[in-house]
Amino acid sequence: MNTAAHPVPPAPPTGQLRLLVLVVALFALPFSVAGGLFYGGWQPERTANRGFLVVPPVALPLAELQPVVDPQGRWLLVLAGGRDCAADCLRHVDELRRVQVSLYKEMNRVRRLVLVDNEPSAELTALARQQLDLLIARKPASWARIDAIHVLDPQGRLVLDYTVEAPPRDIRSDLERLLKAGRNG
């Protein structure tokens, strides 16, 4: 019996195989947890934005406005002023102006739009003459659901909604984040 002619292969070390399986499992675990959360439909309880995020963004036809509004590649802060934009509405227009100015270097990337149901008040018209970035338009019937304060992206899509009483610092915070992320407008 010649055992030297037929050597018996050594058995694979079980410790090394176990270590390999452990390393692969360690790398696969985060992907499997993330996949389970994604396909399970989990959503975080709290988000960073302070307004109501419109998912997916709703395209609003700017051509329906009278006069037609051209955002010129800028973000629009839209205030639905109601009937003729009374004192409360003028206060909100002033707050939105302060939000816009507080953006400093980025303020030229944002325009303000006030939607009125009928003809704008004399005060609002005078304000628009003083502030060239303030646009006034009549709200068409198809925009009936548009009330309060909204943010439209440069393509005219509704991105964020706010109540009329939303703190201006919340609007500014969200706008800063949008302007930083969206360099195209």
C-alpha positions as CSV (number, residue, x, y, z in Angstrom):
1,M,0.0,0.0,0.0
2,N,1.5,3.1,-1.3
3,T,-0.1,6.0,0.4
4,A,2.4,8.5,-0.9
5,A,1.1,8.0,-4.5
6,H,-2.4,9.1,-3.6
7,P,-2.3,11.9,-1.1
8,V,-5.6,12.7,0.6
9,P,-6.6,16.4,0.0
10,P,-6.8,18.3,3.2
11,A,-10.3,19.2,4.5
12,P,-11.2,22.9,4.0
13,P,-10.8,24.8,7.2
14,T,-14.2,25.5,8.6
15,G,-13.1,28.6,10.4
16,Q,-12.2,30.4,7.3
17,L,-15.4,29.5,5.5
18,R,-17.4,30.6,8.4
19,L,-15.5,34.0,8.4
20,L,-16.2,34.5,4.7
21,V,-20.0,33.8,5.2
22,L,-20.0,36.2,8.1
23,V,-18.3,39.0,6.1
24,V,-20.7,38.6,3.1
25,A,-23.7,38.6,5.5
26,L,-22.4,41.7,7.2
27,F,-22.2,43.6,3.8
28,A,-25.6,42.2,2.6
29,L,-27.5,43.1,5.8
30,P,-27.9,46.9,5.2
31,F,-29.1,46.3,1.6
32,S,-31.7,43.7,2.7
33,V,-33.0,46.0,5.5
34,A,-33.2,49.0,3.2
35,G,-35.0,46.9,0.6
36,G,-37.4,45.6,3.2
37,L,-38.2,49.1,4.3
38,F,-38.6,50.4,0.8
39,Y,-40.9,47.6,-0.5
40,G,-42.7,47.6,2.8
41,G,-43.8,51.2,2.2
42,W,-42.2,52.7,5.3
43,Q,-42.1,56.5,5.4
44,P,-40.3,58.6,8.0
45,E,-42.5,60.3,10.5
46,R,-40.8,63.7,10.1
47,T,-39.3,65.3,7.1
48,A,-36.9,68.3,6.7
49,N,-39.4,70.4,4.7
50,R,-41.7,72.7,6.7
51,G,-44.4,73.1,4.0
52,F,-46.5,70.4,2.5
53,L,-44.5,68.6,-0.3
54,V,-46.5,68.0,-3.4
55,V,-45.5,64.5,-4.7
56,P,-45.5,64.3,-7.7
57,P,-45.2,68.0,-8.5
58,V,-48.3,69.3,-10.3
59,A,-47.8,71.2,-13.5
60,L,-49.8,74.4,-13.5
61,P,-50.5,76.0,-16.8
62,L,-49.0,79.5,-16.5
63,A,-50.5,80.4,-19.9
64,E,-54.0,80.4,-18.4
65,L,-53.1,83.4,-16.2
66,Q,-54.3,86.9,-17.2
67,P,-51.8,88.5,-18.0
68,V,-49.7,85.5,-18.9
69,V,-46.8,85.0,-16.4
70,D,-43.4,84.0,-17.7
71,P,-41.2,82.9,-14.7
72,Q,-38.1,83.4,-16.9
73,G,-36.4,80.4,-15.3
74,R,-37.1,81.5,-11.8
75,W,-38.9,80.0,-8.8
76,L,-42.2,81.6,-8.1
77,L,-43.7,82.3,-4.6
78,V,-47.4,82.4,-5.3
79,L,-49.9,84.0,-3.0
80,A,-53.6,83.5,-3.7
81,G,-54.8,86.9,-2.6
82,G,-58.5,86.3,-2.9
83,R,-61.0,89.0,-4.0
84,D,-59.0,92.2,-4.3
85,C,-56.1,91.6,-1.9
86,A,-57.1,93.6,1.2
87,A,-54.8,94.6,4.1
88,D,-54.2,91.0,5.2
89,C,-53.1,90.1,1.7
90,L,-50.8,93.2,1.5
91,R,-49.2,92.1,4.8
92,H,-48.5,88.6,3.3
93,V,-47.0,90.2,0.1
94,D,-44.7,92.2,2.4
95,E,-43.7,89.1,4.3
96,L,-42.9,87.3,1.0
97,R,-40.8,90.2,-0.1
98,R,-38.9,90.0,3.2
99,V,-38.4,86.2,2.6
100,Q,-37.1,86.9,-0.9
101,V,-34.7,89.7,0.2
102,S,-33.4,87.5,3.0
103,L,-32.1,85.1,0.4
104,Y,-29.3,87.7,-0.4
105,K,-27.4,86.5,-3.5
106,E,-30.1,84.0,-4.5
107,M,-33.0,86.6,-4.3
108,N,-32.9,87.1,-8.1
109,R,-33.8,83.5,-8.6
110,V,-37.2,84.0,-7.0
111,R,-40.2,86.0,-8.2
112,R,-43.4,86.7,-6.4
113,L,-46.9,86.3,-7.9
114,V,-50.2,87.4,-6.4
115,L,-53.3,85.8,-7.7
116,V,-56.5,87.9,-7.4
117,D,-60.1,86.9,-8.3
118,N,-61.1,90.3,-9.8
119,E,-59.2,93.5,-10.5
120,P,-56.3,94.1,-8.1
121,S,-56.7,96.9,-5.5
122,A,-55.0,100.2,-6.1
123,E,-52.6,99.6,-3.2
124,L,-51.5,96.3,-4.8
125,T,-51.1,97.9,-8.2
126,A,-49.0,100.7,-6.7
127,L,-46.8,98.1,-4.9
128,A,-46.3,96.2,-8.2
129,R,-45.1,99.5,-9.8
130,Q,-42.5,99.9,-7.0
131,Q,-41.3,96.3,-6.9
132,L,-40.6,95.1,-10.4
133,D,-40.3,91.5,-9.4
134,L,-43.9,91.4,-8.1
135,L,-46.3,89.9,-10.6
136,I,-50.1,90.2,-10.4
137,A,-52.5,88.0,-12.4
138,R,-56.1,87.0,-12.3
139,K,-56.7,83.5,-11.0
140,P,-58.4,81.3,-13.7
141,A,-61.2,78.9,-12.8
142,S,-58.9,75.9,-13.3
143,W,-56.7,77.0,-10.5
144,A,-59.6,76.9,-8.0
145,R,-57.7,74.6,-5.6
146,I,-54.9,77.1,-5.4
147,D,-55.2,79.1,-2.2
148,A,-52.7,80.2,0.5
149,I,-49.0,80.3,-0.4
150,H,-47.2,78.0,-2.9
151,V,-43.8,77.5,-4.4
152,L,-43.5,76.8,-8.1
153,D,-40.4,75.5,-9.7
154,P,-38.9,77.2,-12.8
155,Q,-40.9,74.9,-15.1
156,G,-44.2,76.0,-13.5
157,R,-44.8,72.9,-11.3
158,L,-46.3,73.2,-7.9
159,V,-43.7,71.8,-5.4
160,L,-44.7,73.1,-1.9
161,D,-47.8,74.3,-0.2
162,Y,-48.1,76.5,2.9
163,T,-51.0,77.8,4.9
164,V,-51.5,81.6,4.8
165,E,-50.3,81.8,8.4
166,A,-47.1,79.8,7.8
167,P,-44.1,81.5,9.5
168,P,-41.9,83.3,6.9
169,R,-38.8,81.6,8.4
170,D,-40.3,78.2,7.4
171,I,-40.8,79.3,3.8
172,R,-37.3,80.8,3.7
173,S,-35.7,77.6,5.1
174,D,-37.4,75.5,2.4
175,L,-36.6,78.0,-0.3
176,E,-32.9,77.9,0.6
177,R,-32.9,74.1,0.4
178,L,-34.7,74.2,-3.0
179,L,-32.4,76.8,-4.4
180,K,-29.3,74.9,-3.3
181,A,-30.6,71.6,-4.7
182,G,-32.0,73.1,-8.0
183,R,-29.3,74.9,-9.7
184,N,-31.2,75.1,-13.0
185,G,-33.4,77.9,-12.0
